[in-house]
Amino acid sequence: MIKNDNIIRVSVSEAARLFGVSSKTIRQAIKNEELKYIVVKARYKINFSSLIEWSRQSTRRSNQLASQGIGQYVDQWKIKNKKYSPHLKLALNKKHSDN
């Protein structure tokens, strides 16, 4: 696992909203030790990367992410600035240079 000092953490309600599940589902995953978290001022702060891994473990959760979570907005993200839009040739060149 890569060590990263810039860990993104979200609250239970933010996680539920982003992934299209209930807060109860997130809390159950915490209880079952399926998510990595810390406690800050008596509140759970969940590691975002562990949320992504957790959501991919279940087809149902992946579908909820796409239909009820943040995934429902992806089609609306029309990136017009080429600086931030992925360029196929650049991506392929980078992939070949990494090998």
N, CA, C and O of each residue as an XYZ file, in Angstrom:
396
protein
N       0.835     -1.174      0.000
C       0.000      0.000      0.000
C       0.881      1.239      0.000
O       1.895      1.278      0.698
N       0.510      2.243     -0.768
C       1.278      3.473     -0.878
C       0.933      4.388      0.283
O      -0.239      4.616      0.583
N       1.970      4.913      0.938
C       1.737      5.838      2.042
C       1.486      7.221      1.467
O       2.262      7.712      0.647
N       0.405      7.843      1.899
C       0.039      9.162      1.409
C      -0.317     10.041      2.592
O      -1.175      9.690      3.402
N       0.346     11.188      2.688
C       0.068     12.106      3.790
C      -1.210     12.903      3.562
O      -1.731     13.506      4.500
N      -1.719     12.919      2.345
C      -2.923     13.676      2.016
C      -4.139     12.762      1.988
O      -4.775     12.595      0.947
N      -4.456     12.180      3.117
C      -5.591     11.264      3.209
C      -6.880     12.075      3.262
O      -6.993     13.038      4.020
N      -7.838     11.676      2.455
C      -9.144     12.332      2.454
C     -10.051     11.547      3.379
O     -10.184     10.329      3.258
N     -10.674     12.262      4.306
C     -11.607     11.626      5.244
C     -12.944     12.348      5.171
O     -12.997     13.570      5.030
N     -14.016     11.585      5.268
C     -15.360     12.150      5.211
C     -16.182     11.646      6.391
O     -15.871     10.616      6.989
N     -17.227     12.385      6.713
C     -18.114     11.991      7.807
C     -19.051     10.881      7.338
O     -19.107     10.555      6.153
N     -19.773     10.317      8.277
C     -20.726      9.246      7.967
C     -21.801      9.758      7.010
O     -22.124      9.085      6.030
N     -22.354     10.929      7.279
C     -23.415     11.463      6.417
C     -22.890     11.809      5.026
O     -23.586     11.590      4.034
N     -21.667     12.346      4.939
C     -21.076     12.640      3.632
C     -20.854     11.356      2.844
O     -21.135     11.301      1.646
N     -20.351     10.328      3.512
C     -20.109      9.036      2.858
C     -21.419      8.455      2.331
O     -21.478      7.957      1.207
N     -22.459      8.520      3.145
C     -23.762      7.989      2.737
C     -24.289      8.732      1.513
O     -24.792      8.114      0.574
N     -24.173     10.045      1.527
C     -24.648     10.858      0.410
C     -23.833     10.589     -0.867
O     -24.402     10.445     -1.949
N     -22.510     10.522     -0.735
C     -21.640     10.297     -1.895
C     -21.841      8.925     -2.533
O     -21.766      8.784     -3.753
N     -22.097      7.914     -1.698
C     -22.172      6.547     -2.205
C     -23.598      6.035     -2.378
O     -23.796      4.884     -2.767
N     -24.597      6.877     -2.094
C     -25.983      6.506     -2.345
C     -26.527      5.437     -1.430
O     -27.412      4.675     -1.821
N     -26.009      5.368     -0.208
C     -26.493      4.401      0.780
C     -26.950      5.172      2.014
O     -26.775      6.388      2.092
N     -27.531      4.470      2.971
C     -27.983      5.130      4.192
C     -26.830      5.264      5.191
O     -25.831      4.550      5.105
N     -26.985      6.178      6.123
C     -25.996      6.336      7.196
C     -25.896      5.054      8.012
O     -24.824      4.700      8.503
N     -27.022      4.364      8.151
C     -27.043      3.101      8.892
C     -26.135      2.063      8.218
O     -25.449      1.303      8.901
N     -26.132      2.031      6.894
C     -25.275      1.097      6.150
C     -23.805      1.407      6.409
O     -23.001      0.496      6.605
N     -23.457      2.686      6.409
C     -22.072      3.103      6.670
C     -21.680      2.722      8.091
O     -20.591      2.194      8.318
N     -22.561      2.989      9.045
C     -22.263      2.651     10.446
C     -22.118      1.134     10.639
O     -21.289      0.684     11.430
N     -22.915      0.363      9.926
C     -22.807     -1.101      9.999
C     -21.458     -1.561      9.454
O     -20.841     -2.472     10.006
N     -21.002     -0.936      8.376
C     -19.692     -1.282      7.805
C     -18.567     -0.926      8.778
O     -17.573     -1.647      8.868
N     -18.720      0.177      9.500
C     -17.730      0.553     10.522
C     -17.724     -0.495     11.627
O     -16.665     -0.943     12.065
N     -18.921     -0.882     12.076
C     -19.048     -1.879     13.139
C     -18.426     -3.212     12.729
O     -17.817     -3.898     13.550
N     -18.583     -3.573     11.454
C     -18.037     -4.834     10.939
C     -16.566     -4.721     10.543
O     -15.989     -5.659      9.992
N     -15.969     -3.573     10.829
C     -14.558     -3.298     10.526
C     -14.248     -3.432      9.038
O     -13.175     -3.902      8.660
N     -15.190     -3.017      8.198
C     -15.002     -3.044      6.751
C     -14.426     -1.734      6.237
O     -13.954     -1.667      5.102
N     -14.460     -0.687      7.067
C     -13.961      0.631      6.688
C     -12.883      1.090      7.656
O     -12.919      0.777      8.846
N     -11.919      1.843      7.121
C     -10.886      2.443      7.969
C     -11.371      3.823      8.381
O     -11.890      4.579      7.559
N     -11.200      4.146      9.652
C     -11.699      5.424     10.153
C     -10.874      5.873     11.349
O     -10.102      5.108     11.926
N     -11.064      7.150     11.704
C     -10.542      7.690     12.953
C     -11.701      8.398     13.636
O     -12.723      8.674     13.008
N     -11.545      8.687     14.903
C     -12.570      9.419     15.643
C     -12.013     10.793     15.976
O     -10.957     10.911     16.598
N     -12.734     11.837     15.556
C     -12.342     13.218     15.817
C     -13.513     13.900     16.508
O     -14.596     14.014     15.935
N     -13.297     14.353     17.741
C     -14.353     15.020     18.522
C     -15.630     14.182     18.557
O     -16.723     14.691     18.311
N     -15.481     12.910     18.861
C     -16.588     11.953     19.001
C     -17.355     11.723     17.695
O     -18.513     11.308     17.720
N     -16.715     11.991     16.567
C     -17.323     11.765     15.245
C     -16.408     10.872     14.413
O     -15.185     11.003     14.464
N     -17.006      9.972     13.654
C     -16.222      9.129     12.753
C     -15.771      9.948     11.548
O     -16.553     10.709     10.976
N     -14.527      9.788     11.173
C     -13.997     10.336      9.925
C     -13.463      9.144      9.141
O     -12.485      8.514      9.544
N     -14.103      8.843      8.035
C     -13.834      7.620      7.280
C     -12.845      7.897      6.158
O     -12.960      8.891      5.441
N     -11.880      7.012      6.017
C     -10.884      7.098      4.956
C     -11.588      6.878      3.610
O     -12.218      5.843      3.393
N     -11.472      7.860      2.713
C     -12.185      7.814      1.438
C     -11.759      6.626      0.577
O     -12.594      6.007     -0.083
N     -10.471      6.308      0.582
C     -10.012      5.177     -0.240
C     -10.604      3.856      0.252
O     -10.881      2.965     -0.551
N     -10.797      3.725      1.562
C     -11.420      2.494      2.061
C     -12.903      2.443      1.675
O     -13.457      1.360      1.484
N     -13.546      3.611      1.560
C     -14.934      3.655      1.092
C     -15.039      3.164     -0.347
O     -15.957      2.421     -0.694
N     -14.096      3.583     -1.174
C     -14.116      3.158     -2.574
C     -13.912      1.652     -2.673
O     -14.632      0.972     -3.404
N     -12.937      1.132     -1.943
C     -12.698     -0.319     -1.943
C     -13.927     -1.070     -1.447
O     -14.316     -2.084     -2.027
N     -14.537     -0.575     -0.378
C     -15.726     -1.195      0.206
C     -16.878     -1.199     -0.797
O     -17.587     -2.197     -0.920
N     -17.068     -0.090     -1.513
C     -18.183     -0.012     -2.464
C     -17.996     -0.968     -3.635
O     -18.979     -1.437     -4.210
N     -16.757     -1.263     -3.995
C     -16.486     -2.161     -5.125
C     -16.618     -3.632     -4.756
O     -16.632     -4.483     -5.645
N     -16.714     -3.950     -3.482
C     -16.827     -5.345     -3.056
C     -18.211     -5.922     -3.317
O     -18.386     -7.140     -3.305
N     -19.185     -5.068     -3.552
C     -20.555     -5.524     -3.746
C     -21.128     -4.897     -5.015
O     -21.022     -3.687     -5.214
N     -21.729     -5.712     -5.865
C     -22.355     -5.206     -7.084
C     -23.475     -4.240     -6.740
O     -23.641     -3.211     -7.396
N     -24.239     -4.570     -5.717
C     -25.353     -3.719     -5.302
C     -24.864     -2.336     -4.900
O     -25.439     -1.327     -5.309
N     -23.788     -2.286     -4.086
C     -23.248     -0.991     -3.654
C     -22.669     -0.216     -4.832
O     -22.819      1.004     -4.900
N     -22.012     -0.904     -5.754
C     -21.473     -0.238     -6.948
C     -22.595      0.378     -7.769
O     -22.466      1.497     -8.266
N     -23.693     -0.353     -7.909
C     -24.841      0.164     -8.651
C     -25.475      1.349     -7.938
O     -25.914      2.298     -8.588
N     -25.528      1.307     -6.611
C     -26.076      2.430     -5.860
C     -25.198      3.663     -6.022
O     -25.706      4.778     -6.135
N     -23.890      3.470     -6.033
C     -22.970      4.582     -6.253
C     -23.258      5.229     -7.598
O     -23.288      6.455     -7.706
N     -23.471      4.410     -8.626
C     -23.708      4.921     -9.975
C     -25.079      5.573    -10.123
O     -25.210      6.577    -10.824
N     -26.102      5.018     -9.472
C     -27.461      5.515     -9.691
C     -27.946      6.517     -8.651
O     -28.712      7.421     -8.983
N     -27.514      6.374     -7.395
C     -28.020      7.244     -6.338
C     -26.938      8.103     -5.699
O     -27.242      9.088     -5.026
N     -25.686      7.738     -5.904
C     -24.577      8.484     -5.319
C     -24.001      9.478     -6.305
O     -24.704      9.974     -7.186
N     -22.730      9.764     -6.153
C     -22.069     10.767     -6.985
C     -22.011     10.361     -8.456
O     -21.894     11.221     -9.328
N     -22.090      9.073     -8.737
C     -22.033      8.587    -10.111
C     -23.147      9.099    -11.002
O     -22.977      9.161    -12.219
N     -24.283      9.468    -10.427
C     -25.404      9.951    -11.229
C     -25.105     11.289    -11.894
O     -25.809     11.678    -12.826
N     -24.072     12.006    -11.436
C     -23.739     13.319    -11.976
C     -22.598     13.282    -12.988
O     -22.306     14.299    -13.617
N     -21.956     12.142    -13.155
C     -20.769     12.059    -14.011
C     -21.071     12.465    -15.449
O     -20.259     13.155    -16.066
N     -22.210     12.059    -16.000
C     -22.555     12.418    -17.379
C     -22.702     13.923    -17.558
O     -22.524     14.434    -18.663
N     -23.022     14.635    -16.488
C     -23.200     16.083    -16.567
C     -21.874     16.839    -16.524
O     -21.845     18.042    -16.781
N     -20.786     16.157    -16.206
C     -19.473     16.801    -16.116
C     -18.864     16.897    -17.503
O     -18.058     16.055    -17.897
N     -19.242     17.898    -18.219
C     -18.709     18.118    -19.563
C     -17.475     19.008    -19.423
O     -17.593     20.229    -19.327
N     -16.305     18.396    -19.411
C     -15.063     19.143    -19.235
C     -14.637     19.678    -20.597
O     -14.294     18.905    -21.491
N     -14.659     21.018    -20.756
C     -14.329     21.629    -22.039
C     -12.886     22.104    -22.089
O     -12.316     22.224    -23.173
N     -12.291     22.372    -20.949
C     -10.918     22.840    -20.903
C      -9.987     21.659    -21.146
O      -9.968     20.710    -20.362
N      -9.214     21.712    -22.229
C      -8.360     20.578    -22.586
C      -7.293     20.304    -21.539
O      -6.780     19.190    -21.442
N      -6.963     21.318    -20.760
C      -5.942     21.129    -19.725
C      -6.377     20.064    -18.722
O      -5.546     19.302    -18.228
N      -7.668     20.008    -18.420
C      -8.181     19.085    -17.415
C      -8.870     17.864    -18.012
O      -9.243     16.945    -17.282
N      -9.040     17.848    -19.311
C      -9.686     16.729    -19.971
C      -8.628     15.720    -20.409
O      -7.626     16.113    -21.007
N      -8.819     14.443    -20.130
C      -7.809     13.453    -20.514
C      -7.679     13.356    -22.032
O      -8.682     13.334    -22.745
N      -6.474     13.300    -22.509
C      -6.193     13.184    -23.933
C      -5.717     11.765    -24.203
O      -4.761     11.304    -23.580
N      -6.361     11.080    -25.108
C      -6.095      9.665    -25.355
C      -4.636      9.409    -25.719
O      -4.032      8.483    -25.178
N      -4.047     10.203    -26.624
C      -2.659      9.984    -27.035
C      -1.701     10.159    -25.867
O      -0.760      9.381    -25.712
N      -1.936     11.185    -25.038
C      -1.068     11.406    -23.881
C      -1.177     10.254    -22.894
O      -0.176      9.808    -22.333
N      -2.394      9.778    -22.687
C      -2.595      8.669    -21.752
C      -1.894      7.411    -22.252
O      -1.273      6.690    -21.470
N      -1.994      7.147    -23.546
C      -1.339      5.965    -24.111
C       0.178      6.094    -24.056
O       0.869      5.122    -23.751
N       0.711      7.294    -24.352
C       2.156      7.511    -24.277
C       2.666      7.319    -22.863
O       3.718      6.714    -22.660
N       1.934      7.825    -21.885
C       2.344      7.678    -20.490
C       2.334      6.205    -20.100
O       3.229      5.735    -19.398
N       1.319      5.480    -20.560
C       1.207      4.056    -20.240
C       2.400      3.284    -20.809
O       2.961      2.417    -20.139
N       2.783      3.605    -22.052
C       3.913      2.917    -22.686
C       5.237      3.308    -22.056
O       6.142      2.477    -21.974
N       5.376      4.553    -21.607
C       6.634      4.990    -20.994
C       6.814      4.399    -19.601
O       7.942      4.278    -19.124
N       5.710      4.028    -18.938
C       5.788      3.416    -17.605
C       6.282      1.976    -17.682
O       6.815      1.454    -16.703
N       6.114      1.334    -18.826
C       6.519     -0.078    -18.976
C       7.958     -0.222    -19.248
O       8.448     -1.341    -19.398
